[in-house]
Amino acid sequence: MPKVKFDILESTCVPLPFENVDTDQIIPARFLSATSRQGFGDNLFRDWRYTKSSEKNSAFVLNNPKYSGKVLVAGKNFGSGSSREHAVWAIFDYGFRAVVSSFFADIFMNNALNNGLLPVVISDDLLKKLQDLIQKSPDTKVRIDLEKQTFTILSTGDSVKFWINPYKKDCLLKRLDDIDFLLSIKSSIINYENNKNLAR
């Protein structure tokens, strides 16, 4: 996992109002041969961003200069399909730090949390409202407070709580990956093993 601390994020958003976006659409299979996490952002949504002749598709949102930010606002059921971790690598490498949807595929959500990308689940109604707001006003900002687990649309004041696995939340707040976490509790593990051996 990239060791990037996540606490509070305020940002404009990029709207992607498509439902059932799968991992092959996020990063096509032909780009999975690389083993480094860097460079995958160049091919994020490759078949939507570019034509078959490798020219930019001006109609696609990532090629529209009026939209920018570190928050991708996706449609319902984002990240379905294969378990490829590369999909999260591509989103993170492009510059997004959070993805908002009303439903994520379980494997995608776990991969996201393992790689420093925060998946935020909100209701269908709030997601639709946010999508409409961004498309009408691209300067719409949201605030994601990981410690309080709140998601807020700053221009309207709409604010909701979101769920996150407590362990993954702690890792994001403290900039830890799984190995770092184990090292941080090394003394407790040693004490537990010693006490277990004494009890035998």
C-alpha positions in Angstrom: 0.0 0.0 0.0 1.3 3.5 -0.8 2.2 5.0 2.6 0.0 8.1 2.2 -1.8 9.4 5.2 -5.5 10.0 4.8 -7.3 12.2 7.3 -9.3 15.1 5.8 -9.8 15.6 2.1 -11.5 18.6 0.5 -11.6 18.5 -3.2 -13.6 19.1 -6.4 -14.9 16.0 -8.1 -14.9 14.2 -11.4 -18.3 12.7 -12.3 -18.5 9.2 -13.9 -22.3 8.6 -13.9 -22.2 5.1 -15.3 -23.5 2.0 -13.4 -21.8 -1.4 -13.3 -18.3 -0.2 -14.2 -16.1 -3.3 -14.1 -12.4 -3.7 -13.6 -11.8 -4.4 -17.3 -13.3 -1.0 -18.1 -11.2 0.6 -15.4 -7.9 -0.9 -16.7 -8.1 -3.2 -19.7 -6.5 -6.6 -19.4 -3.8 -5.9 -22.1 -2.2 -3.4 -19.7 -1.7 -5.9 -16.8 1.8 -7.1 -17.6 3.6 -4.5 -15.6 4.4 -5.3 -12.0 5.2 -1.8 -10.7 2.2 0.3 -9.5 3.5 3.4 -11.3 2.3 4.3 -14.8 -1.1 2.6 -14.6 -2.9 6.0 -14.5 -1.9 6.6 -18.1 -4.3 3.8 -19.1 -7.1 4.4 -16.6 -10.4 4.0 -18.6 -8.2 3.6 -21.7 -10.9 2.4 -24.1 -13.1 5.3 -23.0 -10.5 8.0 -22.9 -9.0 7.2 -26.4 -10.3 6.2 -29.8 -9.1 3.1 -31.6 -6.6 5.3 -33.3 -5.2 6.4 -29.9 -6.7 9.9 -30.2 -8.3 11.5 -27.1 -12.0 11.1 -26.9 -13.1 14.7 -26.2 -16.5 13.5 -25.0 -15.1 11.5 -22.1 -15.1 13.2 -18.7 -11.4 12.7 -18.0 -10.6 14.6 -21.1 -12.9 17.5 -20.2 -10.8 20.3 -18.6 -13.7 21.7 -16.6 -13.6 18.6 -14.3 -10.8 18.0 -11.9 -10.1 16.9 -8.4 -9.0 14.0 -6.2 -12.5 12.5 -5.8 -14.1 10.2 -8.4 -17.9 10.1 -8.2 -18.9 6.9 -9.8 -22.3 5.2 -10.4 -23.8 2.3 -8.6 -21.9 -1.0 -8.5 -18.4 0.3 -9.2 -15.4 -2.1 -9.5 -17.3 -5.3 -10.3 -15.7 -8.1 -12.4 -12.3 -9.6 -11.8 -10.2 -9.2 -8.7 -7.4 -7.4 -10.4 -5.6 -5.0 -8.0 -4.4 -3.0 -11.0 -7.7 -1.3 -11.2 -7.1 0.4 -7.9 -3.5 1.1 -8.9 -4.7 2.9 -12.0 -7.2 5.1 -10.1 -4.6 6.0 -7.4 -1.8 6.6 -9.9 -4.1 9.0 -11.9 -4.4 11.1 -8.8 -7.7 10.1 -7.2 -7.6 9.6 -3.4 -11.3 8.6 -2.9 -14.1 7.1 -4.9 -17.7 7.7 -4.1 -20.5 5.3 -5.0 -23.7 3.9 -3.6 -22.3 0.3 -4.0 -18.8 -1.2 -4.5 -17.9 -4.7 -5.4 -16.4 -6.3 -2.2 -13.1 -7.3 -3.8 -12.6 -3.8 -5.2 -13.4 -2.2 -1.9 -10.8 -4.4 -0.1 -8.2 -3.7 -2.8 -8.8 0.0 -2.5 -8.3 0.1 1.2 -5.2 -2.0 0.9 -3.7 0.5 -1.5 -4.6 3.9 0.2 -7.7 4.6 -1.9 -10.8 5.4 0.2 -14.1 4.0 -1.0 -17.0 6.1 0.3 -20.5 4.6 0.2 -23.5 7.0 0.2 -27.1 6.6 -0.6 -28.5 6.4 -4.2 -30.4 9.6 -3.7 -27.4 11.6 -2.4 -25.2 10.1 -5.2 -27.7 11.3 -7.8 -27.9 14.8 -6.2 -24.1 15.0 -6.2 -23.7 13.9 -9.8 -26.2 16.5 -10.8 -24.5 19.2 -8.8 -21.1 18.5 -10.2 -22.3 18.5 -13.8 -24.1 21.8 -13.3 -21.3 23.3 -11.2 -17.9 21.6 -11.7 -16.4 23.7 -8.8 -18.6 21.8 -6.3 -16.4 20.6 -3.5 -16.8 17.8 -1.0 -15.2 17.2 2.4 -14.3 13.7 3.5 -13.3 13.4 7.2 -12.0 9.9 7.8 -11.6 10.3 11.6 -15.3 11.3 11.9 -16.3 9.1 9.0 -18.4 11.9 7.5 -19.0 12.9 3.8 -20.2 16.5 3.2 -21.2 18.4 0.1 -19.8 21.8 1.1 -22.1 24.0 -1.1 -25.4 22.4 0.2 -24.4 21.2 3.7 -25.6 17.7 3.0 -23.6 15.5 5.4 -23.7 11.7 6.1 -21.7 9.1 7.9 -20.0 6.4 6.0 -18.8 3.0 7.2 -15.2 1.7 7.0 -13.4 -1.3 8.4 -11.9 0.0 11.7 -8.6 -1.7 11.1 -8.2 -0.2 7.7 -9.3 3.2 9.0 -6.5 3.0 11.6 -4.0 2.1 9.0 -5.0 5.0 6.7 -4.9 7.5 9.6 -1.5 6.3 10.7 0.0 5.7 7.3 0.6 2.0 7.9 0.5 -1.0 5.6 -0.2 -4.5 7.0 3.5 -5.1 7.7 3.9 -1.7 9.4 1.0 -2.5 11.6 2.4 -5.9 12.7 5.7 -4.2 13.5 3.9 -1.6 15.6 2.5 -4.3 17.8 5.6 -6.5 17.8 6.1 -6.3 21.6 2.5 -7.3 22.2 2.9 -10.3 19.9 6.1 -11.4 21.6 4.4 -11.1 25.1 1.5 -13.1 23.9 3.7 -15.9 22.5 5.8 -15.9 25.7 2.7 -16.1 27.9 1.3 -18.9 25.7 4.5 -20.9 26.0 4.5 -20.4 29.8 1.0 -21.7 30.1 1.9 -25.0 28.3 
